[in-house]
Amino acid sequence: MKRREISFSSDDKEICGVSGCSKVPKRSIPRKRVEKVGALNLRGSNRKVPLCSDCYRIFKKETKKDRAMESLGR
């Protein structure tokens, strides 16, 4: 089984998936979930979108009600 190398150093050439942001990503979120948030303009067409801590915070704030409703439905 192949394993992917994950580097958490700032030497990465990877940048945040939000247009206008050039910070180092900390998390990766599925594109469909991020597209529901109208506040973030995405670039590229990958399945997962890398988000820096600031953009992830915006994503979390915008989806707070949705996540609460999902947890009530369980």
C-alpha positions in Angstrom: 0.0 0.0 0.0 1.4 3.4 -0.9 1.7 6.0 1.7 1.5 9.7 1.1 4.2 11.9 2.6 2.7 14.8 4.6 5.0 17.7 5.5 3.9 20.3 8.0 6.9 22.5 7.4 6.4 26.0 5.9 8.7 25.0 3.0 5.7 23.6 1.1 4.7 25.2 -2.2 1.1 24.5 -1.4 -1.0 27.5 -0.6 -4.6 28.1 0.6 -7.3 27.2 -1.9 -9.2 30.5 -1.4 -8.5 33.1 -4.1 -6.6 36.1 -2.7 -5.0 34.1 0.2 -1.4 32.9 0.0 -0.9 31.4 3.5 0.2 27.9 4.3 -2.8 25.5 4.6 -3.5 23.7 7.9 -6.6 21.7 7.0 -8.2 20.1 3.9 -12.0 20.1 3.5 -14.1 18.5 0.7 -14.9 21.0 -2.0 -18.7 20.4 -1.9 -18.8 21.4 1.8 -16.8 24.6 1.2 -18.8 25.6 -1.9 -21.9 25.8 0.2 -20.3 28.8 1.9 -20.8 31.9 -0.2 -18.1 33.9 1.6 -15.1 31.9 0.1 -14.1 32.1 -3.5 -12.2 29.0 -4.4 -9.6 28.4 -7.1 -8.7 25.2 -8.8 -10.9 22.1 -9.3 -9.5 19.6 -6.8 -11.8 17.4 -4.8 -10.4 18.7 -1.5 -9.6 22.4 -0.8 -6.7 23.2 1.5 -7.6 26.0 3.9 -5.3 28.1 6.1 -6.3 28.8 9.7 -8.0 32.1 8.9 -10.1 30.8 6.0 -11.0 27.7 8.1 -12.2 30.0 10.8 -14.5 31.7 8.3 -15.7 28.3 7.1 -16.5 27.2 10.6 -18.4 30.4 11.4 -20.5 30.2 8.2 -21.4 26.5 8.7 -22.1 26.6 12.5 -25.9 26.4 12.1 -25.7 23.6 9.6 -23.5 21.6 11.8 -25.8 22.1 14.8 -28.8 20.9 12.7 -26.9 17.8 11.6 -26.0 16.9 15.2 -29.7 17.2 16.2 -30.7 14.9 13.5 -28.6 12.0 14.8 
